[in-house]
């Protein structure tokens, strides 16, 4: 490491020139008006203290100071310092500032812990440097490091030598309000002379507040003292009477200075504390550090405030159980536009972001049902989105029947034509989708510039994702209501138990996507496939598969190990047992309905084909999200901003890739907002009206099944009942899990009780004697997988996690949809 570095040297980083020096070097390289100078590196400090390093004792600062005073600066260091000083000009006055390797960090500020000497000239420079070095060991610095857990032997001191601005005015500028945390506000303190009087608190400065770059408030103080240059250094002098009550900055000058502060903030991406000076109308930046202890400002992500609606977390919300980062909310909205275009109602939002969580707005659909007088569809709605508690008054908007017909008929025709077209391409797409995703991820990894990555997104990544999501729409709509009607007909003819047994076998060919993870893990455990093959075939599916912020199972060997360790019962044995039950049920059907078996088998075969298509297209739609994750991760690496980019919306991220660094400004606020919402418990399954997540979470009497803004309404059910997800009666110990990460708590033979399940929970199902969920419907993940494995399930109870406690002994009746707590 060099002993002396030019001010803007690219090697001037935290390790070599300390926090203050690295900051000044960064601003100098960015073209900001930083006075000239040079750095005396930490290598010079270490070379100086090498002769007496073993004698340094943090417990005795006085002895340390004496050690530094006794030793001379090595000639090699002295020569380089003199040469660098001479390059500034003849007898140039400079400021000599300490710069430690543990200061001016985003979470720590060591401001004031080390020393500064002003108006230093000529031969006095080396003495000032020598006086700076022991400031690393003064009582203040030692106490501060002890308080913040910074080891003494890990820090070193550089010295910044900077041309002294003969300032007529100076002060401090905060690029965010240091009191309220408002990032739209800039606060400027200004006084006459050098800035030491302001920094040291000897003078009350003028204060100018600007919002969005415009002055909103200005206070002119009675400035009694100013720091000025003297023949031997600096000193405090009275402010001339004619200047004491005169504003230091005009509004125009304050706006100009604030614009300079905005450039500093843009460079660092965080609010900054900036020391500035002015000489002959020109501003200079003396140093800048992140504002520490700044109150985190948050945004409000809450579509429930847009009107009186019924919001449901069921159905698609089961696939997105987490608080969403802004980038995934952008992708999800694009997904909904392509995969659920038929559900759109003009003028009404069908989906919403409530406290960062995904909700479906059911009010528009119930409004259409009401306008068309199709009450029979209410039952179908519940089969898809979950049960509405009896007595709940669903908010609707008034729609004229003829207007609904006028708008919906052409829309239905367009969707039908689009689905028909996409169905023709569905098989070829599914045959190549996995390979295409692997190619896209490889292409993303090969990009070498942000602009190249943005172009790849527009040309190839987005088109593939859109196609995948349109295929999901086509696959999901080809069966229409036949899925529900076939199941309903069989239940009437044969009863729930036999009907469900006859409908199983969808995974007979091993290609039911919801079963993919558990089947793949079983194959991996038997050595039939390698880890690489598992990652390629199944690694895109998981409990957080839509949230691109979280690694896929295919990227996380520890996740695979945990699932293998807890795989439990043989999946193949469960499937074989259910197959035998199905054949026995078919035999009873043939005996009861002679001549009808072939027709019903064909109908069930078509039912199974539609279910597999829905599952397969959904799997490839999710695989596209793995490509999107790779895109965002690569963008973070190419731009150097890492996971900050998950807190941008899609258009902001693309703007950044195209060179607009200001797109990063919302990141601190978004990150704070995400952390706030992620710290709250999962919100209610149903929300009616305007909902405040923070206020709700603070309520000790909160409900997790239903929230009604109007207060009185549906009482909490005393019983746990839901949809019959899969038949069978089981008694056992309830294991209430908050999330899939707690899966190791579920022991073989226990009953899994949780808010919801998705494909990431599938590896736990073979261990479970039964499954009970708050959310869900007959076509939900828990129902499909439980039926295939022959595990009783009750889904969509709304209140299971409220009423059942970990360790309770319960009876689950998957045929009647009831859960009973047993006593004794």
C-alpha positions in Angstrom: 0.0 0.0 0.0 1.3 3.5 -0.9 2.2 5.9 1.9 0.7 8.9 0.2 -2.2 8.9 -2.3 -3.6 11.7 -4.5 -7.0 12.9 -3.4 -8.9 11.2 -6.2 -6.9 8.0 -6.4 -9.0 5.0 -7.2 -7.1 3.1 -4.4 -8.3 5.6 -1.8 -10.7 3.3 0.0 -11.8 2.8 3.5 -8.9 0.4 4.4 -6.3 2.7 2.9 -7.5 6.3 3.8 -10.2 5.8 6.4 -13.8 6.8 6.3 -13.4 10.6 5.9 -10.7 10.1 3.2 -12.6 7.5 1.3 -15.6 9.8 1.2 -13.7 12.8 0.0 -12.0 10.7 -2.7 -15.3 9.4 -3.9 -16.7 12.9 -4.2 -13.6 14.1 -5.9 -13.8 11.4 -8.5 -17.5 12.2 -9.1 -16.5 15.8 -9.9 -18.0 17.4 -6.8 -16.3 20.7 -5.7 -13.9 19.2 -3.1 -10.8 21.3 -2.3 -7.5 19.7 -3.5 -5.2 17.7 -1.3 -3.8 14.3 -0.6 -4.1 11.3 1.8 -1.4 10.0 4.2 -2.5 6.4 4.2 -3.0 3.9 7.0 0.2 2.2 5.7 2.1 5.3 6.9 0.4 5.1 10.3 1.2 1.5 10.7 4.8 2.0 9.6 5.1 4.8 12.2 3.7 2.8 15.1 5.5 -0.5 14.2 8.4 0.5 16.5 6.2 0.7 19.6 3.1 -1.3 18.7 3.4 -3.7 21.6 3.5 -0.8 24.1 0.1 0.7 23.1 -2.3 0.3 25.9 -5.9 1.4 25.5 -6.3 1.7 29.2 -3.6 4.4 29.4 -4.3 7.1 26.7 -1.7 9.4 28.4 1.1 6.9 28.0 0.1 6.3 24.3 0.3 10.1 23.6 3.8 10.2 25.1 4.9 7.2 23.0 3.8 9.1 19.8 5.5 12.3 20.9 8.9 10.5 21.6 9.2 9.0 18.1 10.1 10.8 15.0 8.3 10.4 11.7 10.3 8.0 9.5 12.2 9.8 6.7 10.5 7.8 4.0 7.1 9.0 5.1 8.3 12.6 5.7 9.8 12.9 2.2 6.6 11.7 0.5 4.5 14.1 2.6 6.7 17.1 1.8 6.6 16.3 -1.9 2.8 16.0 -2.0 2.4 19.2 0.0 4.8 21.1 -2.4 2.7 20.0 -5.4 -0.2 22.0 -3.9 1.7 25.3 -4.3 4.0 27.4 -2.3 3.2 27.6 1.4 -0.5 26.7 0.9 -2.6 26.7 4.1 -4.2 23.3 4.7 -6.6 21.5 7.0 -5.1 18.4 8.5 -7.9 15.9 9.5 -7.7 12.5 11.1 -9.5 9.7 9.1 -10.0 6.4 10.9 -10.9 3.1 9.3 -14.0 2.8 11.5 -15.7 6.2 11.0 -18.3 7.8 8.7 -19.9 4.4 8.2 -23.7 4.0 7.4 -24.4 2.6 11.0 -21.6 4.4 12.9 -20.4 7.9 13.0 -17.0 8.6 14.7 -17.3 12.3 14.0 -15.5 14.3 16.6 -13.6 11.3 18.0 -10.3 12.2 16.2 -8.6 15.5 15.7 -8.5 18.3 13.1 -5.9 21.1 12.7 -6.7 24.2 10.5 -4.5 26.7 8.7 -1.4 24.6 8.8 1.6 25.7 6.7 5.1 24.6 5.7 7.1 22.7 8.2 4.2 22.6 10.7 2.5 20.0 8.5 4.5 17.0 9.7 4.0 18.0 13.3 0.2 18.3 12.7 0.2 14.8 11.1 2.1 13.4 14.1 -0.4 15.1 16.4 -3.3 13.5 14.5 -2.1 9.9 14.7 -2.4 9.5 18.5 -6.0 10.9 18.4 -6.9 7.3 17.5 -6.1 6.5 21.1 -7.6 9.4 23.0 -10.1 8.7 25.7 -13.1 9.7 23.5 -12.2 7.4 20.6 -11.4 4.4 22.9 -14.7 4.8 24.8 -16.6 5.1 21.5 -15.0 1.9 20.1 -15.7 0.1 23.3 -19.3 1.2 23.3 -19.9 0.0 19.7 -17.8 -3.2 19.9 -15.1 -2.1 17.5 -11.8 -4.0 18.3 -8.9 -1.6 18.9 -6.4 -3.7 17.0 -8.6 -3.6 13.8 -8.5 0.2 13.3 -5.9 2.4 11.8 -5.6 6.1 11.1 -5.1 7.9 7.9 -4.6 11.7 7.6 -6.4 13.9 5.1 -4.4 17.0 4.0 -6.8 19.4 2.3 -6.4 22.9 1.0 -8.0 25.3 3.5 -10.9 27.3 2.0 -10.7 30.9 3.2 -14.4 30.8 3.8 -16.6 33.8 4.2 -19.4 31.5 5.1 -19.8 27.9 6.0 -21.9 25.4 7.8 -23.6 22.0 7.7 -26.3 20.7 5.4 -28.5 17.7 6.0 -30.0 16.1 2.9 -32.9 14.8 4.9 -34.6 16.3 8.0 -32.5 15.0 10.9 -35.5 15.2 13.2 -38.4 13.8 11.3 -36.5 11.7 8.8 -38.3 13.3 5.8 -36.2 12.6 2.7 -37.9 15.3 0.7 -36.5 17.9 3.0 -33.0 19.6 3.1 -31.9 21.5 6.2 -29.0 24.0 6.0 -27.2 25.6 8.9 -25.1 28.6 7.9 -22.8 31.1 9.7 -20.0 33.5 8.8 -16.4 32.5 8.6 -15.0 29.0 8.9 -17.2 26.1 10.0 -15.6 25.3 13.3 -17.9 27.7 15.2 -20.9 25.8 13.8 -19.5 22.3 14.3 -18.3 23.2 17.8 -21.6 24.8 18.8 -20.1 28.2 19.7 -22.7 30.0 17.5 -26.3 29.7 16.7 -26.4 29.5 12.9 -29.1 30.5 10.4 -31.4 27.6 9.5 -32.9 27.3 6.0 -35.4 24.5 5.3 -36.1 23.4 1.7 -38.7 20.9 0.5 -38.2 19.4 -3.0 -35.6 22.1 -3.6 -37.7 25.1 -2.7 -37.2 27.2 0.4 -40.2 26.7 2.8 -38.7 28.3 6.0 -35.7 30.5 6.9 -34.6 31.6 10.3 -32.0 34.3 10.7 -30.0 33.9 14.0 -28.0 36.5 15.9 -24.6 35.2 15.0 -22.2 36.5 17.6 -19.0 34.5 16.9 -17.1 33.5 13.8 -14.0 31.3 13.3 -11.3 33.0 11.1 -7.8 32.3 10.0 -5.0 33.8 12.1 -1.2 33.9 11.6 -0.8 30.8 13.9 -3.9 28.9 13.0 -7.5 29.8 13.6 -9.4 31.7 16.3 -12.9 32.9 17.3 -13.8 36.6 16.7 -16.9 38.6 17.2 -19.1 38.9 14.1 -19.2 42.5 12.9 -22.5 44.2 14.0 -23.5 44.8 10.4 -23.5 41.0 9.7 -24.8 39.6 13.0 -28.5 39.6 12.0 -28.1 39.5 8.2 -29.0 36.2 6.4 -25.8 34.3 5.4 -27.5 32.9 2.3 -30.1 34.3 0.1 -32.9 32.0 -1.1 -31.2 31.6 -4.5 -28.0 30.7 -2.8 -29.7 28.2 -0.5 -31.4 26.6 -3.5 -28.0 26.3 -5.3 -26.4 24.8 -2.2 -29.3 22.3 -1.8 -28.8 21.2 -5.4 -25.2 20.4 -4.6 -26.4 18.4 -1.5 -28.8 16.5 -3.8 -25.8 15.5 -5.9 -24.0 14.2 -2.9 -27.0 12.2 -1.8 -27.5 10.8 -5.3 -23.8 9.7 -5.2 -24.2 7.8 -2.0 -27.8 6.7 -2.3 -28.6 7.7 1.4 -29.2 10.9 3.3 -26.0 12.7 4.0 -24.5 15.1 6.6 -22.4 17.6 4.5 -19.9 20.2 5.7 -19.7 23.0 3.3 -17.9 26.3 2.8 -18.2 29.3 0.5 -15.5 31.6 -0.8 -16.1 34.4 -3.4 -19.5 32.9 -4.2 -18.2 29.4 -4.9 -19.2 26.4 -2.8 -16.8 23.7 -1.6 -17.6 20.3 0.1 -15.3 19.7 3.0 -16.6 16.3 4.0 -19.8 14.2 4.0 -21.0 11.3 6.0 -24.3 9.3 6.2 -26.7 10.7 8.7 -26.8 8.2 11.5 -29.8 7.5 13.8 -32.1 8.9 11.2 -35.7 8.0 11.8 -36.9 5.5 9.1 -39.6 7.0 6.9 -42.0 4.5 5.4 -44.5 4.4 2.6 -48.1 3.1 2.9 -48.9 0.1 0.8 -52.6 -0.3 1.3 -55.2 -0.7 -1.4 -57.9 -1.3 1.2 -58.0 2.5 1.6 -59.3 2.9 -1.9 -62.9 2.0 -1.0 -65.3 -0.3 0.8 -64.5 -3.8 -0.6 -64.2 -7.4 0.4 -60.6 -8.6 0.2 -59.7 -12.3 0.3 -56.2 -13.8 0.8 -57.3 -17.2 -0.5 -56.7 -18.8 -3.9 -53.8 -17.0 -5.6 -52.9 -15.4 -2.2 -51.9 -18.9 -1.0 -49.1 -18.9 -3.6 -47.8 -15.6 -2.3 -47.9 -16.0 1.5 -45.2 -13.4 2.2 -44.9 -9.6 2.4 -43.9 -8.7 -1.2 -41.0 -6.6 -2.1 -41.8 -3.8 -4.6 -40.2 -5.7 -7.5 -42.3 -8.8 -7.0 -45.5 -6.6 -6.8 -44.6 -5.2 -10.2 -44.1 -8.8 -11.6 -47.3 -10.0 -9.9 -49.4 -7.2 -11.4 -48.0 -8.1 -14.9 -48.8 -11.7 -14.1 -52.4 -10.9 -13.2 -52.8 -8.9 -16.3 -51.8 -11.8 -18.5 -53.0 -14.8 -16.5 -56.3 -13.5 -15.2 -57.4 -11.0 -17.8 -60.9 -12.5 -17.8 -61.5 -11.4 -14.2 -61.1 -7.7 -14.9 -64.0 -5.4 -14.2 -63.8 -1.9 -15.8 -63.1 0.7 -13.1 -62.5 -1.7 -10.3 -59.2 -3.2 -9.1 -59.4 -7.0 -8.9 -56.2 -7.4 -6.9 -54.6 -5.3 -4.2 -51.5 -4.8 -2.0 -52.5 -4.5 1.6 -49.6 -4.0 3.9 -47.4 -5.7 1.4 -49.6 -8.8 1.1 -51.5 -10.0 -1.9 -55.3 -9.9 -1.8 -58.1 -10.5 -4.3 -60.9 -8.0 -4.4 -64.1 -10.0 -4.5 -66.5 -7.1 -4.4 -66.4 -6.6 -8.2 -67.3 -10.2 -8.9 -70.1 -10.2 -6.4 -71.3 -7.0 -7.9 -71.5 -8.6 -11.3 -73.3 -11.6 -9.9 -75.8 -9.3 -8.2 -76.4 -7.3 -11.4 -76.9 -10.4 -13.5 -79.0 -12.1 -10.8 -76.8 -15.2 -10.9 -76.9 -16.2 -7.2 -76.0 -19.7 -8.1 -72.5 -18.5 -8.9 -71.9 -17.5 -5.3 -71.3 -21.2 -4.5 -68.8 -21.5 -7.3 -67.0 -18.4 -6.0 -66.6 -20.0 -2.6 -65.2 -23.2 -4.2 -62.5 -21.1 -5.9 -61.8 -18.3 -3.4 -62.9 -19.7 -0.1 -66.0 -19.6 2.1 -67.7 -16.4 3.1 -69.0 -16.6 6.7 -72.8 -16.7 7.0 -74.2 -13.3 7.8 -71.3 -11.3 6.2 -72.6 -8.4 4.2 -70.4 -8.3 1.1 -69.9 -4.7 -0.1 -70.9 -4.3 -3.7 -71.1 -1.5 -6.2 -74.3 -0.8 -8.2 -73.9 -2.0 -11.7 -76.7 -1.8 -14.3 -77.4 -5.2 -15.8 -77.4 -4.0 -19.4 -74.0 -2.3 -18.9 -72.5 -5.5 -17.5 -73.9 -7.5 -20.4 -72.7 -4.9 -22.9 -69.2 -5.0 -21.4 -68.8 -8.6 -20.5 -70.1 -10.3 -23.6 -67.4 -8.8 -25.9 -64.8 -9.3 -23.2 -65.8 -13.0 -22.9 -65.5 -13.5 -26.6 -62.1 -11.9 -26.7 -60.9 -14.1 -23.8 -62.4 -17.2 -25.4 -60.6 -16.5 -28.7 -57.3 -15.8 -26.9 -57.6 -19.0 -24.8 -58.4 -21.0 -27.9 -55.4 -19.6 -29.7 -53.1 -20.2 -26.7 -54.3 -23.8 -26.2 -53.1 -24.6 -29.7 -49.6 -23.6 -28.6 -49.7 -25.0 -25.1 -48.2 -28.4 -25.8 -45.3 -27.1 -27.8 -44.6 -24.4 -25.2 -44.7 -26.9 -22.3 -42.3 -29.2 -24.2 -39.6 -26.5 -24.5 -40.3 -24.2 -21.5 -37.8 -25.7 -19.1 -35.0 -25.7 -21.6 -35.8 -22.1 -22.6 -35.7 -21.0 -19.0 -32.2 -22.6 -18.6 -31.1 -20.8 -21.7 -32.4 -17.4 -20.4 -30.7 -17.8 -17.1 -27.5 -18.6 -18.8 -27.9 -15.5 -21.1 -28.5 -13.4 -18.0 -25.4 -14.7 -16.3 -23.4 -13.9 -19.5 -24.4 -10.2 -19.6 -21.5 -7.8 -19.0 -23.3 -4.4 -18.7 -26.5 -3.0 -17.3 -27.7 -1.7 -20.7 -27.1 -5.2 -22.2 -29.2 -6.7 -19.4 -32.1 -4.2 -19.9 -32.1 -5.1 -23.6 -32.2 -8.8 -22.9 -35.2 -8.2 -20.6 -37.2 -6.4 -23.2 -36.3 -8.8 -26.1 -36.4 -12.2 -24.4 -37.1 -12.3 -20.7 -40.4 -10.4 -20.6 -41.8 -12.1 -23.7 -41.1 -15.6 -22.3 -42.7 -14.7 -19.0 -45.8 -13.2 -20.7 -46.2 -16.3 -22.8 -45.9 -18.6 -19.8 -48.5 -16.7 -18.0 -50.9 -16.7 -20.9 -50.5 -20.5 -21.2 -51.5 -20.7 -17.5 -54.6 -18.7 -18.3 -55.4 -21.1 -21.2 -54.7 -24.2 -19.2 -56.7 -23.0 -16.2 -59.8 -22.1 -18.3 -60.0 -25.1 -20.6 -61.9 -27.1 -18.1 -64.3 -24.3 -17.2 -66.7 -25.4 -14.4 -66.4 -29.1 -15.4 -63.8 -29.6 -12.7 -66.2 -28.6 -10.0 -69.3 -30.3 -11.7 -67.5 -33.6 -12.2 -66.5 -33.7 -8.5 -70.0 -32.7 -7.4 -71.7 -35.3 -9.6 -69.5 -38.1 -8.3 -70.1 -37.1 -4.7 -73.8 -37.3 -5.2 -73.6 -40.7 -6.9 -71.0 -42.3 -4.6 -70.6 -40.3 -1.4 -67.5 -38.2 -0.5 -65.1 -41.0 0.3 -65.6 -43.1 -2.8 -65.8 -40.0 -5.0 -62.5 -38.6 -3.9 -60.9 -42.0 -4.3 -62.2 -42.2 -7.8 -60.8 -38.8 -8.6 -57.3 -39.6 -7.4 -54.6 -41.0 -9.7 -54.1 -37.7 -11.4 -50.4 -38.3 -10.5 -50.4 -41.8 -11.9 -47.9 -40.9 -14.6 -45.8 -39.0 -12.0 -46.4 -35.7 -13.7 -48.8 -33.8 -11.3 -46.7 -30.6 -10.8 -48.0 -30.1 -7.2 -46.5 -33.4 -6.3 -43.2 -32.6 -8.1 -41.1 -31.6 -5.1 -42.0 -34.6 -2.9 -41.7 -37.1 -5.8 -38.4 -35.5 -6.8 -37.1 -35.7 -3.2 -38.1 -39.3 -3.0 -36.2 -40.0 -6.3 -33.2 -38.1 -5.0 -33.2 -40.0 -1.7 -33.2 -43.3 -3.6 -30.3 -42.2 -5.8 -32.4 -42.2 -9.0 -31.5 -38.6 -9.8 -28.6 -36.3 -8.9 -28.9 -33.1 -7.0 -28.2 -31.2 -10.3 -31.1 -33.1 -11.9 -33.3 -32.4 -8.9 -32.5 -28.6 -9.2 -33.1 -28.6 -12.9 -36.5 -30.5 -12.8 -38.0 -29.3 -9.5 -35.7 -26.5 -8.1 -38.0 -23.7 -9.2 -40.9 -24.8 -6.9 -41.0 -23.9 -3.2 -42.8 -22.2 -0.4 -41.8 -18.7 -1.6 -41.7 -19.4 -5.3 -43.3 -16.1 -6.5 -41.1 -13.9 -4.3 -37.9 -13.3 -6.3 -36.2 -11.9 -3.2 -35.9 -15.4 -1.8 -33.6 -18.1 -3.3 -35.2 -21.1 -5.0 -34.8 -24.6 -3.6 -32.5 -25.3 -6.6 -30.2 -22.6 -5.3 -30.3 -23.7 -1.7 -28.5 -27.0 -0.8 -29.5 -26.5 2.9 -33.2 -26.5 2.0 -32.8 -29.8 0.1 -30.9 -31.4 3.0 -33.6 -30.3 5.4 -36.4 -31.8 3.3 -34.5 -35.1 2.8 -34.0 -35.4 6.5 -37.7 -35.0 7.2 -39.2 -36.9 4.2 -40.8 -39.4 6.5 -43.2 -42.0 5.0 -42.7 -43.4 1.5 -44.6 -41.2 -0.9 -44.9 -44.2 -3.3 -46.6 -46.3 -0.6 -49.2 -43.6 0.0 -49.9 -43.2 -3.7 -50.1 -47.0 -4.1 -52.5 -47.2 -1.2 -54.7 -44.5 -2.6 -54.6 -46.2 -6.0 -56.0 -49.4 -4.5 -58.7 -47.4 -2.7 -59.6 -45.8 -6.0 -60.0 -49.2 -7.9 -62.1 -50.5 -5.1 -64.4 -47.5 -5.4 -64.6 -47.9 -9.1 -65.7 -51.5 -8.6 -68.5 -50.4 -6.3 -69.5 -47.8 -8.9 -69.7 -50.4 -11.6 -71.8 -52.6 -9.4 -74.2 -49.7 -8.5 -74.4 -48.2 -12.0 -74.2 -51.0 -14.6 -73.2 -49.7 -18.0 -72.0 -46.3 -16.8 -68.5 -47.1 -15.7 -66.8 -46.5 -19.1 -68.5 -43.1 -19.6 -67.7 -41.9 -16.1 -64.1 -43.1 -16.4 -63.7 -41.1 -19.6 -65.2 -38.1 -17.8 -62.8 -38.5 -14.9 -59.9 -39.0 -17.4 -60.7 -35.7 -19.0 -61.0 -34.2 -15.5 -57.5 -35.5 -14.6 -56.1 -34.2 -17.9 -57.4 -30.8 -17.2 -56.0 -30.8 -13.6 -52.6 -31.9 -14.9 -52.6 -29.2 -17.6 -53.5 -26.6 -15.0 -50.7 -27.8 -12.7 -48.1 -28.1 -15.5 -48.8 -24.6 -16.9 -48.7 -23.2 -13.4 -45.3 -24.9 -12.8 -43.8 -23.4 -16.0 -45.4 -20.0 -15.0 -43.5 -20.3 -11.7 -40.3 -21.3 -13.5 -40.5 -18.0 -15.3 -40.2 -16.3 -11.9 -36.9 -18.0 -11.4 -35.7 -16.3 -14.6 -37.0 -13.0 -13.2 -35.1 -13.6 -10.0 -31.9 -14.2 -12.0 -32.6 -11.0 -13.9 -32.9 -8.9 -10.7 -29.9 -10.6 -9.0 -27.7 -9.9 -12.1 -28.9 -6.3 -12.2 -27.8 -5.9 -8.6 -24.3 -7.2 -9.4 -23.8 -5.2 -12.6 -24.9 -2.0 -11.0 -23.2 -2.7 -7.7 -26.4 -2.1 -5.7 -27.1 -5.7 -4.8 -30.4 -6.4 -3.1 -31.4 -2.7 -3.1 -32.9 -3.5 -6.4 -35.6 -5.7 -4.9 -37.0 -2.5 -3.4 -37.6 -0.9 -6.8 -40.6 -1.2 -9.0 -39.9 -2.7 -12.4 -39.8 0.5 -14.4 -37.5 2.0 -11.8 -35.1 -0.9 -12.1 -35.1 -0.6 -15.9 -34.5 3.1 -15.6 -31.4 2.3 -13.4 -30.1 -0.2 -15.9 -30.4 2.5 -18.5 -28.3 4.9 -16.4 -30.7 6.8 -14.2 -29.1 6.6 -10.8 -31.9 8.7 -9.2 -34.1 5.6 -9.5 -32.4 4.4 -6.3 -33.8 7.3 -4.2 -36.8 5.4 -2.8 -34.8 2.4 -1.7 -34.2 3.3 2.0 -37.9 4.2 2.5 -39.0 1.0 0.7 -36.7 -1.2 2.7 -37.9 0.3 5.9 -41.5 -0.2 4.8 -40.9 -3.8 3.8 -39.2 -4.5 7.2 -42.1 -2.9 9.0 -44.8 -5.0 7.3 -42.7 -8.2 7.4 -42.5 -7.9 11.2 -46.3 -8.1 11.5 -48.2 -11.4 11.8 -50.2 -12.6 8.8 -53.3 -10.5 8.2 -56.9 -11.8 8.3 -58.0 -14.2 5.6 -60.9 -11.8 4.8 -60.9 -8.0 5.1 -63.9 -5.8 4.7 -63.4 -2.1 4.3 -60.4 0.0 5.2 -57.7 -1.9 7.2 -54.6 -0.6 9.1 -52.1 -3.5 9.5 -50.1 -1.9 12.2 -53.1 -1.0 14.3 -54.6 -4.4 13.8 -51.4 -6.1 14.9 -51.3 -4.1 18.1 -54.8 -5.2 19.0 -54.7 -8.1 21.6 -58.2 -9.1 20.5 -57.4 -9.2 16.8 -59.0 -11.9 14.6 -57.1 -13.8 11.9 -60.2 -15.0 10.1 -62.0 -11.8 9.4 -61.6 -8.0 9.8 -64.6 -5.7 9.4 -64.0 -2.0 9.4 -67.6 -1.4 10.4 -67.0 -3.2 13.7 -70.0 -5.3 14.7 -70.8 -8.2 12.3 -70.0 -11.8 12.1 -69.0 -13.3 15.5 -66.0 -15.6 15.8 -67.1 -19.2 15.2 -66.8 -21.5 18.2 -66.3 -24.5 16.0 -63.6 -25.3 13.4 -65.3 -26.2 10.1 -64.3 -25.8 6.5 -64.4 -27.4 3.1 -64.0 -31.2 2.9 -60.6 -31.2 1.3 -59.9 -34.9 1.3 -62.0 -37.6 3.0 -61.1 -39.7 6.0 -61.2 -39.5 9.8 -58.0 -39.2 11.9 -57.3 -38.5 15.5 -53.9 -37.1 16.5 -51.8 -34.3 18.0 -52.1 -30.9 16.3 -48.9 -29.3 15.2 -49.6 -25.6 14.6 -46.9 -24.2 12.2 -46.5 -20.5 11.4 -44.5 -21.2 8.2 -42.8 -23.9 6.2 -39.5 -23.1 7.9 -40.9 -24.7 11.0 -41.5 -28.0 9.2 -39.0 -29.9 11.3 -41.4 -29.6 14.2 -44.0 -31.8 12.4 -43.4 -35.4 13.5 -44.7 -38.4 11.7 -48.4 -39.1 12.5 -49.1 -35.6 13.7 -51.8 -33.3 12.2 -50.5 -30.3 10.3 -52.4 -27.1 11.2 -51.5 -23.9 9.5 -52.8 -20.8 7.8 -52.2 -22.1 4.3 -50.1 -24.4 2.3 -48.6 -24.2 -1.2 -46.3 -26.5 -3.2 -43.4 -25.7 -0.9 -45.2 -27.5 2.0 -45.7 -30.7 -0.1 -42.6 -32.5 1.3 -44.3 -32.4 4.8 -47.5 -34.1 3.7 -46.2 -37.7 3.8 -45.4 -37.2 7.5 -48.8 -35.7 8.3 -51.8 -37.8 9.4 -54.1 -35.0 8.3 -54.0 -31.4 7.2 -56.1 -28.5 8.4 -55.8 -24.9 7.0 -57.3 -21.5 7.6 -57.3 -20.7 3.8 -58.2 -23.0 0.9 -61.0 -24.4 -1.2 -61.7 -27.7 -3.0 -59.2 -26.9 -5.8 -56.5 -25.5 -3.5 -53.1 -27.0 -3.1 -53.8 -28.7 0.2 -56.9 -30.4 -1.2 -55.3 -31.7 -4.4 -52.2 -33.1 -2.8 -54.0 -34.6 0.2 -56.5 -36.4 -2.1 -53.6 -37.9 -4.1 -51.9 -39.1 -1.0 -55.1 -40.3 0.8 -54.5 -37.9 3.7 -57.7 -36.4 5.3 -57.9 -32.6 4.9 -60.2 -29.8 6.0 -59.4 -26.5 4.3 -60.7 -23.0 4.4 -61.7 -23.1 8.1 -60.9 -19.5 8.6 -60.1 -20.0 12.3 -58.1 -23.2 12.8 -55.0 -21.4 13.9 -57.1 -19.3 16.3 -59.0 -22.2 17.9 -56.4 -25.0 17.8 -53.3 -24.9 19.9 -50.0 -26.7 19.4 -50.2 -30.1 21.1 -54.0 -30.3 21.2 -55.4 -33.7 20.5 -57.9 -33.3 17.7 -60.2 -35.3 15.4 -60.2 -34.3 11.7 -63.2 -35.4 9.6 -62.2 -34.7 6.0 -65.6 -36.0 4.7 -67.7 -33.6 6.8 -65.2 -30.8 6.9 -65.0 -30.6 10.7 -62.3 -30.5 13.3 -63.0 -31.4 16.9 -60.8 -30.8 20.0 -60.7 -33.9 22.1 -60.5 -33.8 25.9 -59.1 -36.2 28.4 
